[in-house]
Amino acid sequence: MTIRKVKGKWEVGYKDTYSLSHSLSPIIFAGLKKFHDVLVERNQSGKTMGIPHGYMKDEDQWVTDSDVQGWLDDVKKMMYAFDQDSEPNIKDYNFSYPNAFKDREEGSSVDLTCSNPAEQERYRKDMKEWQKKVEEGLKLFGEKYQDLWW
């Protein structure tokens, strides 16, 4: 990754543009993690911090711990969306395609018979759940981008 600041100006390398989501995710994740940690520290020490509109259950009252926790939970959801380690790793699942490519007398063929269909299904289910959480976090990030301040 060659995204860097040079003489006060951000520069992005050619290869970084191949997958901007892959290039930017670790940067955004690190920022959100630090933001979350600062919010937690400020909340625990009684320092002033803002929470976005819509998190206070009663706008006529002071901010409650529950209000703050709702905001912190949503920041965690945003973090999850940018955490490249949150995606299920196919290597952690016990299945393969042992006969994917085999040479036969009449030529090559493809056989995508799975060695462990139940484990393959578990992987698919976990991937769908991961994708749903990522989409939720990305949507929150878009909606709350202007609220990422304390």
C-alpha positions as CSV (number, residue, x, y, z in Angstrom):
1,M,0.0,0.0,0.0
2,T,1.4,3.3,-1.0
3,I,-1.2,5.7,0.3
4,R,0.7,8.4,2.1
5,K,0.9,12.1,2.8
6,V,3.8,13.9,1.0
7,K,4.3,17.6,1.7
8,G,0.8,18.0,3.1
9,K,-0.9,16.3,0.1
10,W,-2.3,12.8,0.0
11,E,-0.9,10.6,-2.7
12,V,-2.3,7.2,-3.8
13,G,-0.2,4.7,-5.8
14,Y,-1.4,3.1,-9.0
15,K,-1.8,-0.4,-7.4
16,D,-3.9,1.0,-4.6
17,T,-6.6,1.9,-7.1
18,Y,-7.0,-1.7,-8.2
19,S,-9.2,-2.3,-5.1
20,L,-9.8,0.9,-3.2
21,S,-12.0,-0.9,-0.6
22,H,-9.0,-3.2,0.2
23,S,-6.6,-0.2,0.3
24,L,-8.8,2.1,2.4
25,S,-10.4,-0.4,4.8
26,P,-7.4,-0.7,7.1
27,I,-7.1,3.1,7.3
28,I,-10.8,3.5,8.1
29,F,-10.8,0.6,10.5
30,A,-7.8,2.1,12.5
31,G,-9.6,5.5,12.6
32,L,-12.9,4.0,13.8
33,K,-11.1,1.9,16.4
34,K,-9.3,4.9,17.8
35,F,-12.5,7.0,17.7
36,H,-14.3,4.2,19.6
37,D,-11.5,4.0,22.2
38,V,-11.6,7.8,22.7
39,L,-15.4,7.8,23.1
40,V,-15.2,5.0,25.7
41,E,-12.4,6.9,27.6
42,R,-14.2,10.2,27.5
43,N,-17.5,8.5,28.6
44,Q,-15.8,6.7,31.5
45,S,-14.0,9.8,32.7
46,G,-17.1,12.0,32.5
47,K,-15.7,14.2,29.8
48,T,-18.1,15.9,27.3
49,M,-18.8,14.0,24.1
50,G,-21.5,14.3,21.6
51,I,-23.8,11.6,20.3
52,P,-25.7,11.9,17.0
53,H,-29.3,12.9,16.9
54,G,-31.6,9.9,17.2
55,Y,-29.6,8.1,19.9
56,M,-31.3,9.9,22.8
57,K,-34.4,8.0,23.8
58,D,-35.8,11.1,25.5
59,E,-34.6,14.4,23.9
60,D,-35.9,16.4,27.0
61,Q,-33.5,14.5,29.4
62,W,-29.7,14.3,29.7
63,V,-27.9,11.7,27.7
64,T,-28.1,8.3,29.5
65,D,-25.6,5.4,29.5
66,S,-28.0,3.5,27.3
67,D,-28.0,6.3,24.8
68,V,-24.2,6.3,24.7
69,Q,-24.0,2.5,24.5
70,G,-26.3,2.6,21.4
71,W,-23.9,5.0,19.7
72,L,-20.8,2.9,20.7
73,D,-22.5,-0.3,19.4
74,D,-23.1,1.3,16.1
75,V,-19.5,2.5,15.9
76,K,-18.5,-1.2,16.5
77,K,-20.7,-2.2,13.6
78,M,-19.0,0.3,11.4
79,M,-15.6,-1.1,12.6
80,Y,-16.7,-4.6,11.7
81,A,-17.4,-3.6,8.1
82,F,-13.8,-2.4,7.6
83,D,-12.0,-5.1,9.6
84,Q,-10.4,-7.3,7.0
85,D,-9.9,-10.1,9.6
86,S,-13.7,-10.4,10.2
87,E,-14.3,-12.3,6.9
88,P,-14.6,-16.1,7.3
89,N,-11.4,-17.8,6.1
90,I,-12.1,-20.7,3.9
91,K,-9.0,-22.5,5.3
92,D,-10.9,-22.7,8.6
93,Y,-13.5,-25.0,7.0
94,N,-13.0,-28.7,6.4
95,F,-13.9,-29.1,2.7
96,S,-12.2,-29.1,-0.6
97,Y,-12.8,-30.0,-4.3
98,P,-10.3,-32.9,-4.6
99,N,-11.2,-33.7,-8.2
100,A,-11.5,-30.1,-9.4
101,F,-9.2,-30.7,-12.4
102,K,-8.4,-34.1,-13.6
103,D,-6.9,-35.4,-16.8
104,R,-8.9,-38.1,-18.5
105,E,-8.1,-40.0,-21.6
106,E,-10.5,-37.9,-23.6
107,G,-9.1,-34.7,-22.2
108,S,-9.3,-32.5,-19.1
109,S,-12.6,-32.0,-17.2
110,V,-13.8,-30.1,-14.2
111,D,-15.5,-32.0,-11.3
112,L,-16.7,-29.6,-8.6
113,T,-17.9,-32.4,-6.2
114,C,-17.3,-31.2,-2.7
115,S,-15.6,-33.4,-0.2
116,N,-17.8,-32.3,2.7
117,P,-21.1,-30.6,1.7
118,A,-22.2,-29.9,5.3
119,E,-19.0,-28.0,5.9
120,Q,-19.3,-26.2,2.6
121,E,-22.8,-25.2,3.6
122,R,-21.6,-23.9,7.0
123,Y,-19.0,-21.7,5.1
124,R,-21.7,-20.4,2.8
125,K,-24.0,-19.6,5.8
126,D,-21.1,-17.8,7.6
127,M,-20.2,-15.8,4.5
128,K,-23.9,-14.7,4.1
129,E,-24.0,-13.6,7.8
130,W,-20.6,-11.8,7.4
131,Q,-21.8,-10.0,4.2
132,K,-25.0,-8.9,6.0
133,K,-23.1,-7.5,8.9
134,V,-20.6,-5.7,6.6
135,E,-23.5,-4.2,4.6
136,E,-25.1,-3.0,7.9
137,G,-21.8,-1.4,9.0
138,L,-21.2,0.3,5.6
139,K,-24.7,1.7,5.6
140,L,-24.2,3.1,9.1
141,F,-20.9,4.6,8.1
142,G,-22.5,6.3,5.2
143,E,-25.4,7.6,7.3
144,K,-23.3,8.7,10.3
145,Y,-20.1,9.9,8.5
146,Q,-20.8,13.5,9.4
147,D,-21.4,12.4,13.0
148,L,-17.9,10.9,13.6
149,W,-16.8,13.6,16.0
150,W,-16.8,13.9,19.8
